[in-house]
Structure formats: structure tokens, C-alpha cells
Amino acid sequence: MAETGNTKLLIKHVDISSLKSVRAFAKEIVDTEPVIDVLIHNAGVAQGFNNKVTPDGLEFTMATNYYGPFLLTHLLIDLLKRSEQGRIVIVSSKLYQFASLNPANINSINPVNYFSLFPIHLYNLSKFAEIMFTQELARRLQGTKVTANCLHPGVIDTGIWRNVPFPISILFKPIQMCFRTPEEGARTSIYLSVSPDVETITGQYFRGCKVHQLNRRVQHVARQHELWEASKKLVKLTAEDPQI
């Protein structure tokens, strides 16, 4: 507000890992806002060695980074369609490359019993799901004025690293000093939100404000569709909810 002079900034709280909280937040937005021009999904948590399970029965990292945004997109899609040029921007990560996902296996898309000596795997898995979601979403929005793109912001020094477990955290601190600032990390998100250069671009993955090639695994169209249908069940979408 100080930098822009815009006094119409509203801050609202939502627990994106909670389906109940997402629904309450979405209802408040739908009841009070006539249109949404840009929806940015920027939630990102990374657990330690053990996972957590939400009251909805979802693995916590997947619930926060993927399932919550999936549900919220559905609940707000009608407001986005009212925009002259609606944009959905999903902050993913290049770490998706170290994951793989099989929607036919419930333990793959909702790994509630997960344990590994590789503590960031669930984060990687959620980012893989986000990219699959982006491309399926873009296909489903063809013929509308809404686009959907995702991005890798870089490795950013934010609070996401607070869950790095001991003793890895001791070794991690010196490396963290080399990370990009939040301002630097926001550039591609802002570019996809406001630049006229990407008005007609959809379903793409960006790095450094440029389209970047994805690996084949994450672009499997049939599996993207399967993940979408499985996700609808896991977030308990109903026939009365907005459909995409």
C-alpha cells in the first residue's frame, strides 16, 4: 500500500490445506467480488521425513500445494470467466523433474503412509501434480477468455525452508545465502499476471519469463485427465459446484 498508493488491498485468511476453509474463503469472495482478473496459486510447503494427514484424509503437502488450489480454482472459475482476460498462474518448481505420478494408484496421488529418507519428495510430487493440473485446466478452458500457465520462480529464500529438519538445516544455512530474493522470485509470476505478451498463451511452463520445455512424463495427456477426475473425488466436488 505504501509503494503503490492503493488503499483497496484486502487481506483474508485461508488454510489452503483444509477443504472447509477453502470453501468458506471461496464463498466470501464469490459473495463480495464481481470479477477476478488474476488468480495466483503460490502455496508451497515442504515437510520433513514424515508426512502429515489433514482432517480431510489428504496428505498435508499435497493438500496444501495441489488439492487446495485445485478446489479453489473450481469454486472461483465463474468469476474468472467474467474477466475480459482472466489468468490463472500456478507457481510450480523445476523439482517436478525428480517425481512421477500414477493417478491409478491412490498411494501415488495421496501418499498418506509415506516415509522416506528423501524429505523433499512430497514437495516434488506436488509440483509434478501442479503442472499436470495446469495443462489439463488449459485444455478445459479452451473457448473461454481464461488462460492457465505455470512457472518455476527459482530457488527463493522464503519461509518455505523453515521445515528443513535437523541436522540437515545446519548444512543448509550457508547454501541458503545464495538463494534469490522474494522480489526476484516474483518476477515471472508478475509477468504472467500482467504482461500483454502472454495474453493468448496457455498451458505452458515458464522459467525466467520464457516458455521452457517440460519432460514427457508430466505431459502425459491421459494421466493428466485421470489425475483431474481422481482429484475431483478427493476434494469432494459436487454436482452443485462450478464445473470446469
Secondary structure, DSSP 8 states (H G I E B T S, - for coil): -TTT-----------TT-HHHHHHHHHHHHHH-S--SEEEE-------SB--B-TTS-BHHHIIIIIHHHHHHHHHHHHHHTSSSEEEEEE--GGGGG----TT-HHHHS-TT-B-S-TTHHHHHHHHHHHHHHHHHHHHTTTSSEEEEEEE--SB-SGGGGG--TTHHHHHHHHHTTSB-HHHHTHHHHHHHH-GGGTT--S-EEETTEE----TGGG-HHHHHHHHHHHHHHTT--TTS---
